[in-house]
């Protein structure tokens, strides 16, 4: 497995919002909402449980995890 590169700065709310929009628009998440507390509420399926993410870094980490899972599930094209 290839290790993820380290970041030079913490993710911002704007970056997390952009990733949340991408995940929802590509139907990888049903919903992702920024709460007034700075936490993010995410739901994978319309009838699924709501997860509470602690902040922008958790949203970016979720996006990376979903991206890694999707790439790992794809057969290599040659």
C-alpha positions as CSV (number, residue, x, y, z in Angstrom):
1,X,0.0,0.0,0.0
2,X,1.3,3.5,-0.9
3,X,1.3,5.8,2.2
4,X,-0.6,9.0,1.9
5,X,1.5,12.1,1.7
6,X,1.5,14.3,4.8
7,X,-0.2,17.7,4.7
8,X,1.6,20.9,5.4
9,X,-1.5,22.5,6.9
10,X,-4.8,21.6,8.5
11,X,-7.9,21.4,6.1
12,X,-10.1,24.4,6.1
13,X,-13.9,24.5,6.4
14,X,-14.0,25.6,2.7
15,X,-11.9,22.6,1.6
16,X,-14.1,20.2,3.7
17,X,-17.2,21.8,2.1
18,X,-15.8,21.3,-1.4
19,X,-15.1,17.6,-0.6
20,X,-18.6,17.2,0.9
21,X,-20.2,18.7,-2.2
22,X,-18.2,16.3,-4.4
23,X,-19.1,13.3,-2.3
24,X,-22.8,14.1,-2.4
25,X,-22.9,15.1,-6.1
26,X,-21.2,11.8,-7.0
27,X,-23.7,10.0,-4.7
28,X,-21.0,8.6,-2.5
29,X,-22.8,10.2,0.4
30,X,-26.5,11.0,0.7
31,X,-25.9,14.2,2.8
32,X,-23.1,16.2,4.4
33,X,-24.1,19.2,6.5
34,X,-21.9,21.6,8.4
35,X,-23.4,22.2,11.9
36,X,-23.1,25.6,13.7
37,X,-20.7,23.9,16.1
38,X,-18.2,23.2,13.3
39,X,-19.0,19.5,13.3
40,X,-20.2,17.8,10.1
41,X,-23.2,15.6,10.0
42,X,-22.9,12.9,7.2
43,X,-25.3,10.2,6.1
44,X,-24.3,7.5,3.6
45,X,-27.9,6.4,2.7
46,X,-31.2,8.2,3.1
47,X,-32.4,5.7,5.8
48,X,-29.0,5.2,7.3
49,X,-27.6,6.5,10.6
50,X,-26.1,10.0,10.8
51,X,-22.4,10.2,11.7
52,X,-21.0,13.2,13.4
53,X,-17.5,14.2,12.2
54,X,-15.5,16.5,14.5
55,X,-14.3,19.0,11.9
56,X,-12.8,19.7,8.4
57,X,-10.0,17.2,8.9
58,X,-12.4,14.4,9.5
59,X,-14.4,15.3,6.3
60,X,-11.2,15.3,4.3
61,X,-10.1,12.0,5.8
62,X,-13.5,10.5,5.0
63,X,-13.2,11.6,1.4
64,X,-9.7,10.1,1.2
65,X,-11.0,6.8,2.7
66,X,-13.9,6.6,0.2
67,X,-11.5,7.5,-2.7
68,X,-9.1,4.8,-1.6
69,X,-11.8,2.2,-1.2
70,X,-13.2,3.0,-4.6
71,X,-9.8,2.8,-6.3
72,X,-8.9,-0.4,-4.5
73,X,-12.2,-2.1,-5.7
74,X,-11.5,-1.2,-9.4
75,X,-9.7,-3.8,-11.5
76,X,-6.4,-2.4,-12.9
77,X,-6.8,-1.3,-16.5
78,X,-4.0,-2.3,-18.9
